[in-house]
Amino acid sequence: MNGFHCKKALSQWLADGTFPERLPEVAALRGVLQSDEFHAEGDAYVHTLLAVDAVEDDADQRIFWAVLFHDIGKVLSTRFIDGR
């Protein structure tokens, strides 16, 4: 399976509402704020979906999965200190 097929599956899961149950670690990124200095798109969930969209359709599926999961640790580790 290449990046195109993975992106197609992801789109289907988003459309049919099964994404949160299939990938709860990624869905949990919704509302996790990031510094607008580096991430103008706002939260980590939006950032992740934009990053996945940038993966080339012919990319190895490992690239797709790495991009999809690259921020999942932010759910538990994000802290705001002095407004940052």
mmCIF file as gemmi writes it, N, C-alpha and C atoms, coordinates in Angstrom:
data_model
loop_
_atom_site.group_PDB
_atom_site.id
_atom_site.type_symbol
_atom_site.label_atom_id
_atom_site.label_alt_id
_atom_site.label_comp_id
_atom_site.label_asym_id
_atom_site.label_entity_id
_atom_site.label_seq_id
_atom_site.pdbx_PDB_ins_code
_atom_site.Cartn_x
_atom_site.Cartn_y
_atom_site.Cartn_z
_atom_site.occupancy
_atom_site.B_iso_or_equiv
_atom_site.pdbx_formal_charge
_atom_site.auth_seq_id
_atom_site.auth_asym_id
_atom_site.pdbx_PDB_model_num
ATOM 1 N N . MET Axp A 1 ? 0.851 -1.18 0 1 0 ? 1 A 1
ATOM 2 C CA . MET Axp A 1 ? 0 0 0 1 0 ? 1 A 1
ATOM 3 C C . MET Axp A 1 ? 0.893 1.239 0 1 0 ? 1 A 1
ATOM 4 N N . ASN Axp A 2 ? 0.648 2.148 -0.899 1 0 ? 2 A 1
ATOM 5 C CA . ASN Axp A 2 ? 1.436 3.373 -0.936 1 0 ? 2 A 1
ATOM 6 C C . ASN Axp A 2 ? 0.703 4.501 -0.207 1 0 ? 2 A 1
ATOM 7 N N . GLY Axp A 3 ? 1.315 5.665 -0.193 1 0 ? 3 A 1
ATOM 8 C CA . GLY Axp A 3 ? 0.727 6.808 0.503 1 0 ? 3 A 1
ATOM 9 C C . GLY Axp A 3 ? -0.655 7.17 0.003 1 0 ? 3 A 1
ATOM 10 N N . PHE Axp A 4 ? -0.902 6.983 -1.304 1 0 ? 4 A 1
ATOM 11 C CA . PHE Axp A 4 ? -2.213 7.312 -1.861 1 0 ? 4 A 1
ATOM 12 C C . PHE Axp A 4 ? -3.3 6.47 -1.225 1 0 ? 4 A 1
ATOM 13 N N . HIS Axp A 5 ? -3.059 5.163 -1.139 1 0 ? 5 A 1
ATOM 14 C CA . HIS Axp A 5 ? -4.073 4.276 -0.571 1 0 ? 5 A 1
ATOM 15 C C . HIS Axp A 5 ? -4.293 4.567 0.907 1 0 ? 5 A 1
ATOM 16 N N . CYS Axp A 6 ? -3.229 4.897 1.621 1 0 ? 6 A 1
ATOM 17 C CA . CYS Axp A 6 ? -3.363 5.242 3.031 1 0 ? 6 A 1
ATOM 18 C C . CYS Axp A 6 ? -4.175 6.525 3.186 1 0 ? 6 A 1
ATOM 19 N N . LYS Axp A 7 ? -3.889 7.523 2.348 1 0 ? 7 A 1
ATOM 20 C CA . LYS Axp A 7 ? -4.619 8.781 2.411 1 0 ? 7 A 1
ATOM 21 C C . LYS Axp A 7 ? -6.082 8.571 2.042 1 0 ? 7 A 1
ATOM 22 N N . LYS Axp A 8 ? -6.329 7.677 1.1 1 0 ? 8 A 1
ATOM 23 C CA . LYS Axp A 8 ? -7.7 7.379 0.702 1 0 ? 8 A 1
ATOM 24 C C . LYS Axp A 8 ? -8.468 6.737 1.868 1 0 ? 8 A 1
ATOM 25 N N . ALA Axp A 9 ? -7.828 5.812 2.559 1 0 ? 9 A 1
ATOM 26 C CA . ALA Axp A 9 ? -8.454 5.175 3.721 1 0 ? 9 A 1
ATOM 27 C C . ALA Axp A 9 ? -8.717 6.209 4.811 1 0 ? 9 A 1
ATOM 28 N N . LEU Axp A 10 ? -7.748 7.067 5.063 1 0 ? 10 A 1
ATOM 29 C CA . LEU Axp A 10 ? -7.908 8.111 6.073 1 0 ? 10 A 1
ATOM 30 C C . LEU Axp A 10 ? -9.08 9.024 5.728 1 0 ? 10 A 1
ATOM 31 N N . SER Axp A 11 ? -9.185 9.416 4.482 1 0 ? 11 A 1
ATOM 32 C CA . SER Axp A 11 ? -10.301 10.26 4.04 1 0 ? 11 A 1
ATOM 33 C C . SER Axp A 11 ? -11.636 9.569 4.27 1 0 ? 11 A 1
ATOM 34 N N . GLN Axp A 12 ? -11.684 8.284 3.997 1 0 ? 12 A 1
ATOM 35 C CA . GLN Axp A 12 ? -12.913 7.519 4.211 1 0 ? 12 A 1
ATOM 36 C C . GLN Axp A 12 ? -13.281 7.49 5.693 1 0 ? 12 A 1
ATOM 37 N N . TRP Axp A 13 ? -12.288 7.254 6.545 1 0 ? 13 A 1
ATOM 38 C CA . TRP Axp A 13 ? -12.547 7.197 7.986 1 0 ? 13 A 1
ATOM 39 C C . TRP Axp A 13 ? -13.016 8.553 8.522 1 0 ? 13 A 1
ATOM 40 N N . LEU Axp A 14 ? -12.452 9.639 7.978 1 0 ? 14 A 1
ATOM 41 C CA . LEU Axp A 14 ? -12.896 10.976 8.382 1 0 ? 14 A 1
ATOM 42 C C . LEU Axp A 14 ? -14.325 11.216 7.917 1 0 ? 14 A 1
ATOM 43 N N . ALA Axp A 15 ? -14.631 10.788 6.692 1 0 ? 15 A 1
ATOM 44 C CA . ALA Axp A 15 ? -15.964 11.001 6.125 1 0 ? 15 A 1
ATOM 45 C C . ALA Axp A 15 ? -17.033 10.175 6.828 1 0 ? 15 A 1
ATOM 46 N N . ASP Axp A 16 ? -16.705 8.931 7.175 1 0 ? 16 A 1
ATOM 47 C CA . ASP Axp A 16 ? -17.734 8.074 7.772 1 0 ? 16 A 1
ATOM 48 C C . ASP Axp A 16 ? -17.781 8.155 9.3 1 0 ? 16 A 1
ATOM 49 N N . GLY Axp A 17 ? -16.91 8.986 9.889 1 0 ? 17 A 1
ATOM 50 C CA . GLY Axp A 17 ? -16.94 9.204 11.33 1 0 ? 17 A 1
ATOM 51 C C . GLY Axp A 17 ? -16.233 8.143 12.16 1 0 ? 17 A 1
ATOM 52 N N . THR Axp A 18 ? -15.534 7.213 11.52 1 0 ? 18 A 1
ATOM 53 C CA . THR Axp A 18 ? -14.866 6.157 12.28 1 0 ? 18 A 1
ATOM 54 C C . THR Axp A 18 ? -13.425 6.501 12.654 1 0 ? 18 A 1
ATOM 55 N N . PHE Axp A 19 ? -12.952 7.648 12.218 1 0 ? 19 A 1
ATOM 56 C CA . PHE Axp A 19 ? -11.566 8.021 12.503 1 0 ? 19 A 1
ATOM 57 C C . PHE Axp A 19 ? -11.234 7.995 13.993 1 0 ? 19 A 1
ATOM 58 N N . PRO Axp A 20 ? -12.035 8.618 14.865 1 0 ? 20 A 1
ATOM 59 C CA . PRO Axp A 20 ? -11.68 8.62 16.293 1 0 ? 20 A 1
ATOM 60 C C . PRO Axp A 20 ? -11.572 7.227 16.912 1 0 ? 20 A 1
ATOM 61 N N . GLU Axp A 21 ? -12.394 6.296 16.48 1 0 ? 21 A 1
ATOM 62 C CA . GLU Axp A 21 ? -12.291 4.947 17.049 1 0 ? 21 A 1
ATOM 63 C C . GLU Axp A 21 ? -11.148 4.152 16.425 1 0 ? 21 A 1
ATOM 64 N N . ARG Axp A 22 ? -10.809 4.46 15.183 1 0 ? 22 A 1
ATOM 65 C CA . ARG Axp A 22 ? -9.712 3.753 14.517 1 0 ? 22 A 1
ATOM 66 C C . ARG Axp A 22 ? -8.343 4.273 14.957 1 0 ? 22 A 1
ATOM 67 N N . LEU Axp A 23 ? -8.247 5.586 15.144 1 0 ? 23 A 1
ATOM 68 C CA . LEU Axp A 23 ? -6.979 6.216 15.5 1 0 ? 23 A 1
ATOM 69 C C . LEU Axp A 23 ? -7.179 7.209 16.652 1 0 ? 23 A 1
ATOM 70 N N . PRO Axp A 24 ? -7.539 6.71 17.827 1 0 ? 24 A 1
ATOM 71 C CA . PRO Axp A 24 ? -7.832 7.618 18.946 1 0 ? 24 A 1
ATOM 72 C C . PRO Axp A 24 ? -6.627 8.468 19.361 1 0 ? 24 A 1
ATOM 73 N N . GLU Axp A 25 ? -5.412 7.951 19.166 1 0 ? 25 A 1
ATOM 74 C CA . GLU Axp A 25 ? -4.222 8.714 19.531 1 0 ? 25 A 1
ATOM 75 C C . GLU Axp A 25 ? -4.086 9.976 18.685 1 0 ? 25 A 1
ATOM 76 N N . VAL Axp A 26 ? -4.476 9.89 17.439 1 0 ? 26 A 1
ATOM 77 C CA . VAL Axp A 26 ? -4.415 11.054 16.557 1 0 ? 26 A 1
ATOM 78 C C . VAL Axp A 26 ? -5.619 11.96 16.794 1 0 ? 26 A 1
ATOM 79 N N . ALA Axp A 27 ? -6.786 11.379 16.956 1 0 ? 27 A 1
ATOM 80 C CA . ALA Axp A 27 ? -7.991 12.171 17.219 1 0 ? 27 A 1
ATOM 81 C C . ALA Axp A 27 ? -7.846 12.989 18.502 1 0 ? 27 A 1
ATOM 82 N N . ALA Axp A 28 ? -7.081 12.475 19.463 1 0 ? 28 A 1
ATOM 83 C CA . ALA Axp A 28 ? -6.871 13.177 20.734 1 0 ? 28 A 1
ATOM 84 C C . ALA Axp A 28 ? -6.074 14.467 20.562 1 0 ? 28 A 1
ATOM 85 N N . LEU Axp A 29 ? -5.442 14.644 19.407 1 0 ? 29 A 1
ATOM 86 C CA . LEU Axp A 29 ? -4.693 15.87 19.137 1 0 ? 29 A 1
ATOM 87 C C . LEU Axp A 29 ? -5.609 17.073 18.92 1 0 ? 29 A 1
ATOM 88 N N . ARG Axp A 30 ? -6.877 16.817 18.68 1 0 ? 30 A 1
ATOM 89 C CA . ARG Axp A 30 ? -7.827 17.922 18.454 1 0 ? 30 A 1
ATOM 90 C C . ARG Axp A 30 ? -7.864 18.808 19.697 1 0 ? 30 A 1
ATOM 91 N N . GLY Axp A 31 ? -7.602 20.069 19.498 1 0 ? 31 A 1
ATOM 92 C CA . GLY Axp A 31 ? -7.626 21.018 20.61 1 0 ? 31 A 1
ATOM 93 C C . GLY Axp A 31 ? -6.305 21.166 21.354 1 0 ? 31 A 1
ATOM 94 N N . VAL Axp A 32 ? -5.287 20.392 20.992 1 0 ? 32 A 1
ATOM 95 C CA . VAL Axp A 32 ? -3.965 20.538 21.608 1 0 ? 32 A 1
ATOM 96 C C . VAL Axp A 32 ? -3.284 21.715 20.902 1 0 ? 32 A 1
ATOM 97 N N . LEU Axp A 33 ? -3.203 22.823 21.608 1 0 ? 33 A 1
ATOM 98 C CA . LEU Axp A 33 ? -2.677 24.039 21.004 1 0 ? 33 A 1
ATOM 99 C C . LEU Axp A 33 ? -1.17 23.971 20.835 1 0 ? 33 A 1
ATOM 100 N N . GLN Axp A 34 ? -0.712 24.643 19.791 1 0 ? 34 A 1
ATOM 101 C CA . GLN Axp A 34 ? 0.711 24.753 19.504 1 0 ? 34 A 1
ATOM 102 C C . GLN Axp A 34 ? 1.052 26.224 19.345 1 0 ? 34 A 1
ATOM 103 N N . SER Axp A 35 ? 2.281 26.562 19.569 1 0 ? 35 A 1
ATOM 104 C CA . SER Axp A 35 ? 2.725 27.938 19.431 1 0 ? 35 A 1
ATOM 105 C C . SER Axp A 35 ? 2.474 28.425 18.009 1 0 ? 35 A 1
ATOM 106 N N . ASP Axp A 36 ? 1.79 29.561 17.891 1 0 ? 36 A 1
ATOM 107 C CA . ASP Axp A 36 ? 1.541 30.088 16.543 1 0 ? 36 A 1
ATOM 108 C C . ASP Axp A 36 ? 2.812 30.631 15.906 1 0 ? 36 A 1
ATOM 109 N N . GLU Axp A 37 ? 3.862 30.734 16.689 1 0 ? 37 A 1
ATOM 110 C CA . GLU Axp A 37 ? 5.151 31.137 16.136 1 0 ? 37 A 1
ATOM 111 C C . GLU Axp A 37 ? 5.646 30.119 15.109 1 0 ? 37 A 1
ATOM 112 N N . PHE Axp A 38 ? 5.356 28.836 15.363 1 0 ? 38 A 1
ATOM 113 C CA . PHE Axp A 38 ? 5.818 27.774 14.477 1 0 ? 38 A 1
ATOM 114 C C . PHE Axp A 38 ? 4.678 27.056 13.764 1 0 ? 38 A 1
ATOM 115 N N . HIS Axp A 39 ? 3.459 27.176 14.287 1 0 ? 39 A 1
ATOM 116 C CA . HIS Axp A 39 ? 2.313 26.441 13.749 1 0 ? 39 A 1
ATOM 117 C C . HIS Axp A 39 ? 1.109 27.374 13.637 1 0 ? 39 A 1
ATOM 118 N N . ALA Axp A 40 ? 1.068 28.136 12.581 1 0 ? 40 A 1
ATOM 119 C CA . ALA Axp A 40 ? -0.01 29.106 12.392 1 0 ? 40 A 1
ATOM 120 C C . ALA Axp A 40 ? -1.377 28.449 12.269 1 0 ? 40 A 1
ATOM 121 N N . GLU Axp A 41 ? -1.407 27.152 11.934 1 0 ? 41 A 1
ATOM 122 C CA . GLU Axp A 41 ? -2.68 26.459 11.76 1 0 ? 41 A 1
ATOM 123 C C . GLU Axp A 41 ? -3.383 26.18 13.086 1 0 ? 41 A 1
ATOM 124 N N . GLY Axp A 42 ? -2.709 26.421 14.209 1 0 ? 42 A 1
ATOM 125 C CA . GLY Axp A 42 ? -3.376 26.269 15.505 1 0 ? 42 A 1
ATOM 126 C C . GLY Axp A 42 ? -3.078 24.964 16.193 1 0 ? 42 A 1
ATOM 127 N N . ASP Axp A 43 ? -4.061 24.092 16.212 1 0 ? 43 A 1
ATOM 128 C CA . ASP Axp A 43 ? -3.875 22.882 17.024 1 0 ? 43 A 1
ATOM 129 C C . ASP Axp A 43 ? -3.135 21.763 16.298 1 0 ? 43 A 1
ATOM 130 N N . ALA Axp A 44 ? -2.681 20.813 17.089 1 0 ? 44 A 1
ATOM 131 C CA . ALA Axp A 44 ? -1.858 19.717 16.58 1 0 ? 44 A 1
ATOM 132 C C . ALA Axp A 44 ? -2.623 18.798 15.635 1 0 ? 44 A 1
ATOM 133 N N . TYR Axp A 45 ? -3.933 18.694 15.813 1 0 ? 45 A 1
ATOM 134 C CA . TYR Axp A 45 ? -4.757 17.854 14.939 1 0 ? 45 A 1
ATOM 135 C C . TYR Axp A 45 ? -4.785 18.422 13.518 1 0 ? 45 A 1
ATOM 136 N N . VAL Axp A 46 ? -5.069 19.699 13.415 1 0 ? 46 A 1
ATOM 137 C CA . VAL Axp A 46 ? -5.091 20.357 12.098 1 0 ? 46 A 1
ATOM 138 C C . VAL Axp A 46 ? -3.71 20.265 11.459 1 0 ? 46 A 1
ATOM 139 N N . HIS Axp A 47 ? -2.68 20.526 12.25 1 0 ? 47 A 1
ATOM 140 C CA . HIS Axp A 47 ? -1.306 20.433 11.754 1 0 ? 47 A 1
ATOM 141 C C . HIS Axp A 47 ? -1.015 19.036 11.198 1 0 ? 47 A 1
ATOM 142 N N . THR Axp A 48 ? -1.43 18.015 11.929 1 0 ? 48 A 1
ATOM 143 C CA . THR Axp A 48 ? -1.184 16.635 11.506 1 0 ? 48 A 1
ATOM 144 C C . THR Axp A 48 ? -1.889 16.332 10.187 1 0 ? 48 A 1
ATOM 145 N N . LEU Axp A 49 ? -3.142 16.728 10.061 1 0 ? 49 A 1
ATOM 146 C CA . LEU Axp A 49 ? -3.873 16.463 8.82 1 0 ? 49 A 1
ATOM 147 C C . LEU Axp A 49 ? -3.269 17.224 7.642 1 0 ? 49 A 1
ATOM 148 N N . LEU Axp A 50 ? -2.794 18.439 7.879 1 0 ? 50 A 1
ATOM 149 C CA . LEU Axp A 50 ? -2.12 19.191 6.816 1 0 ? 50 A 1
ATOM 150 C C . LEU Axp A 50 ? -0.81 18.512 6.418 1 0 ? 50 A 1
ATOM 151 N N . ALA Axp A 51 ? -0.081 18.003 7.407 1 0 ? 51 A 1
ATOM 152 C CA . ALA Axp A 51 ? 1.175 17.309 7.121 1 0 ? 51 A 1
ATOM 153 C C . ALA Axp A 51 ? 0.916 16.039 6.317 1 0 ? 51 A 1
ATOM 154 N N . VAL Axp A 52 ? -0.118 15.289 6.688 1 0 ? 52 A 1
ATOM 155 C CA . VAL Axp A 52 ? -0.472 14.069 5.947 1 0 ? 52 A 1
ATOM 156 C C . VAL Axp A 52 ? -0.849 14.415 4.512 1 0 ? 52 A 1
ATOM 157 N N . ASP Axp A 53 ? -1.571 15.497 4.337 1 0 ? 53 A 1
ATOM 158 C CA . ASP Axp A 53 ? -1.969 15.906 2.99 1 0 ? 53 A 1
ATOM 159 C C . ASP Axp A 53 ? -0.756 16.221 2.12 1 0 ? 53 A 1
ATOM 160 N N . ALA Axp A 54 ? 0.341 16.636 2.739 1 0 ? 54 A 1
ATOM 161 C CA . ALA Axp A 54 ? 1.549 16.976 1.992 1 0 ? 54 A 1
ATOM 162 C C . ALA Axp A 54 ? 2.373 15.75 1.579 1 0 ? 54 A 1
ATOM 163 N N . VAL Axp A 55 ? 2.048 14.587 2.117 1 0 ? 55 A 1
ATOM 164 C CA . VAL Axp A 55 ? 2.771 13.366 1.749 1 0 ? 55 A 1
ATOM 165 C C . VAL Axp A 55 ? 2.45 13.032 0.289 1 0 ? 55 A 1
ATOM 166 N N . GLU Axp A 56 ? 3.475 12.771 -0.478 1 0 ? 56 A 1
ATOM 167 C CA . GLU Axp A 56 ? 3.295 12.419 -1.886 1 0 ? 56 A 1
ATOM 168 C C . GLU Axp A 56 ? 2.463 11.139 -2.009 1 0 ? 56 A 1
ATOM 169 N N . ASP Axp A 57 ? 1.597 11.088 -2.999 1 0 ? 57 A 1
ATOM 170 C CA . ASP Axp A 57 ? 0.739 9.921 -3.196 1 0 ? 57 A 1
ATOM 171 C C . ASP Axp A 57 ? 1.517 8.637 -3.444 1 0 ? 57 A 1
ATOM 172 N N . ASP Axp A 58 ? 2.698 8.756 -4.023 1 0 ? 58 A 1
ATOM 173 C CA . ASP Axp A 58 ? 3.483 7.554 -4.305 1 0 ? 58 A 1
ATOM 174 C C . ASP Axp A 58 ? 4.504 7.24 -3.21 1 0 ? 58 A 1
ATOM 175 N N . ALA Axp A 59 ? 4.396 7.935 -2.088 1 0 ? 59 A 1
ATOM 176 C CA . ALA Axp A 59 ? 5.327 7.708 -0.981 1 0 ? 59 A 1
ATOM 177 C C . ALA Axp A 59 ? 5.129 6.33 -0.37 1 0 ? 59 A 1
ATOM 178 N N . ASP Axp A 60 ? 6.191 5.806 0.159 1 0 ? 60 A 1
ATOM 179 C CA . ASP Axp A 60 ? 6.136 4.558 0.912 1 0 ? 60 A 1
ATOM 180 C C . ASP Axp A 60 ? 5.168 4.756 2.078 1 0 ? 60 A 1
ATOM 181 N N . GLN Axp A 61 ? 4.363 3.759 2.361 1 0 ? 61 A 1
ATOM 182 C CA . GLN Axp A 61 ? 3.372 3.892 3.421 1 0 ? 61 A 1
ATOM 183 C C . GLN Axp A 61 ? 4.004 4.187 4.784 1 0 ? 61 A 1
ATOM 184 N N . ARG Axp A 62 ? 5.248 3.808 4.988 1 0 ? 62 A 1
ATOM 185 C CA . ARG Axp A 62 ? 5.909 4.105 6.263 1 0 ? 62 A 1
ATOM 186 C C . ARG Axp A 62 ? 6.054 5.607 6.465 1 0 ? 62 A 1
ATOM 187 N N . ILE Axp A 63 ? 6.226 6.342 5.379 1 0 ? 63 A 1
ATOM 188 C CA . ILE Axp A 63 ? 6.288 7.806 5.469 1 0 ? 63 A 1
ATOM 189 C C . ILE Axp A 63 ? 4.929 8.339 5.91 1 0 ? 63 A 1
ATOM 190 N N . PHE Axp A 64 ? 3.873 7.838 5.283 1 0 ? 64 A 1
ATOM 191 C CA . PHE Axp A 64 ? 2.522 8.248 5.654 1 0 ? 64 A 1
ATOM 192 C C . PHE Axp A 64 ? 2.279 8.043 7.146 1 0 ? 64 A 1
ATOM 193 N N . TRP Axp A 65 ? 2.562 6.84 7.637 1 0 ? 65 A 1
ATOM 194 C CA . TRP Axp A 65 ? 2.293 6.522 9.049 1 0 ? 65 A 1
ATOM 195 C C . TRP Axp A 65 ? 3.191 7.334 9.979 1 0 ? 65 A 1
ATOM 196 N N . ALA Axp A 66 ? 4.426 7.567 9.598 1 0 ? 66 A 1
ATOM 197 C CA . ALA Axp A 66 ? 5.321 8.388 10.421 1 0 ? 66 A 1
ATOM 198 C C . ALA Axp A 66 ? 4.785 9.81 10.544 1 0 ? 66 A 1
ATOM 199 N N . VAL Axp A 67 ? 4.321 10.371 9.435 1 0 ? 67 A 1
ATOM 200 C CA . VAL Axp A 67 ? 3.763 11.724 9.456 1 0 ? 67 A 1
ATOM 201 C C . VAL Axp A 67 ? 2.476 11.754 10.28 1 0 ? 67 A 1
ATOM 202 N N . LEU Axp A 68 ? 1.632 10.764 10.101 1 0 ? 68 A 1
ATOM 203 C CA . LEU Axp A 68 ? 0.362 10.727 10.835 1 0 ? 68 A 1
ATOM 204 C C . LEU Axp A 68 ? 0.58 10.69 12.347 1 0 ? 68 A 1
ATOM 205 N N . PHE Axp A 69 ? 1.603 9.971 12.787 1 0 ? 69 A 1
ATOM 206 C CA . PHE Axp A 69 ? 1.823 9.793 14.223 1 0 ? 69 A 1
ATOM 207 C C . PHE Axp A 69 ? 2.904 10.702 14.816 1 0 ? 69 A 1
ATOM 208 N N . HIS Axp A 70 ? 3.454 11.622 14.032 1 0 ? 70 A 1
ATOM 209 C CA . HIS Axp A 70 ? 4.624 12.361 14.498 1 0 ? 70 A 1
ATOM 210 C C . HIS Axp A 70 ? 4.382 13.246 15.711 1 0 ? 70 A 1
ATOM 211 N N . ASP Axp A 71 ? 3.162 13.603 16.035 1 0 ? 71 A 1
ATOM 212 C CA . ASP Axp A 71 ? 2.893 14.498 17.167 1 0 ? 71 A 1
ATOM 213 C C . ASP Axp A 71 ? 2.056 13.867 18.282 1 0 ? 71 A 1
ATOM 214 N N . ILE Axp A 72 ? 1.829 12.574 18.247 1 0 ? 72 A 1
ATOM 215 C CA . ILE Axp A 72 ? 0.896 11.999 19.233 1 0 ? 72 A 1
ATOM 216 C C . ILE Axp A 72 ? 1.358 12.175 20.679 1 0 ? 72 A 1
ATOM 217 N N . GLY Axp A 73 ? 2.634 12.349 20.908 1 0 ? 73 A 1
ATOM 218 C CA . GLY Axp A 73 ? 3.12 12.581 22.265 1 0 ? 73 A 1
ATOM 219 C C . GLY Axp A 73 ? 2.705 13.919 22.845 1 0 ? 73 A 1
ATOM 220 N N . LYS Axp A 74 ? 2.288 14.837 22.002 1 0 ? 74 A 1
ATOM 221 C CA . LYS Axp A 74 ? 1.895 16.175 22.474 1 0 ? 74 A 1
ATOM 222 C C . LYS Axp A 74 ? 0.646 16.15 23.343 1 0 ? 74 A 1
ATOM 223 N N . VAL Axp A 75 ? -0.174 15.15 23.186 1 0 ? 75 A 1
ATOM 224 C CA . VAL Axp A 75 ? -1.397 15.057 23.995 1 0 ? 75 A 1
ATOM 225 C C . VAL Axp A 75 ? -1.037 15.02 25.483 1 0 ? 75 A 1
ATOM 226 N N . LEU Axp A 76 ? -0.036 14.262 25.828 1 0 ? 76 A 1
ATOM 227 C CA . LEU Axp A 76 ? 0.357 14.105 27.231 1 0 ? 76 A 1
ATOM 228 C C . LEU Axp A 76 ? 1.464 15.049 27.678 1 0 ? 76 A 1
ATOM 229 N N . SER Axp A 77 ? 2.21 15.602 26.74 1 0 ? 77 A 1
ATOM 230 C CA . SER Axp A 77 ? 3.393 16.371 27.137 1 0 ? 77 A 1
ATOM 231 C C . SER Axp A 77 ? 3.286 17.878 26.963 1 0 ? 77 A 1
ATOM 232 N N . THR Axp A 78 ? 2.264 18.375 26.287 1 0 ? 78 A 1
ATOM 233 C CA . THR Axp A 78 ? 2.169 19.813 26.044 1 0 ? 78 A 1
ATOM 234 C C . THR Axp A 78 ? 1.87 20.56 27.33 1 0 ? 78 A 1
ATOM 235 N N . ARG Axp A 79 ? 2.682 21.556 27.608 1 0 ? 79 A 1
ATOM 236 C CA . ARG Axp A 79 ? 2.51 22.421 28.774 1 0 ? 79 A 1
ATOM 237 C C . ARG Axp A 79 ? 2.71 23.859 28.316 1 0 ? 79 A 1
ATOM 238 N N . PHE Axp A 80 ? 1.938 24.754 28.892 1 0 ? 80 A 1
ATOM 239 C CA . PHE Axp A 80 ? 2.122 26.172 28.607 1 0 ? 80 A 1
ATOM 240 C C . PHE Axp A 80 ? 2.753 26.824 29.815 1 0 ? 80 A 1
ATOM 241 N N . ILE Axp A 81 ? 3.91 27.402 29.575 1 0 ? 81 A 1
ATOM 242 C CA . ILE Axp A 81 ? 4.668 28.055 30.632 1 0 ? 81 A 1
ATOM 243 C C . ILE Axp A 81 ? 4.95 29.473 30.178 1 0 ? 81 A 1
ATOM 244 N N . ASP Axp A 82 ? 4.542 30.433 30.994 1 0 ? 82 A 1
ATOM 245 C CA . ASP Axp A 82 ? 4.721 31.844 30.661 1 0 ? 82 A 1
ATOM 246 C C . ASP Axp A 82 ? 4.149 32.195 29.293 1 0 ? 82 A 1
ATOM 247 N N . GLY Axp A 83 ? 2.972 31.67 29.005 1 0 ? 83 A 1
ATOM 248 C CA . GLY Axp A 83 ? 2.282 31.968 27.754 1 0 ? 83 A 1
ATOM 249 C C . GLY Axp A 83 ? 2.793 31.239 26.54 1 0 ? 83 A 1
ATOM 250 N N . ARG Axp A 84 ? 3.717 30.331 26.728 1 0 ? 84 A 1
ATOM 251 C CA . ARG Axp A 84 ? 4.28 29.545 25.62 1 0 ? 84 A 1
ATOM 252 C C . ARG Axp A 84 ? 4.099 28.084 25.919 1 0 ? 84 A 1
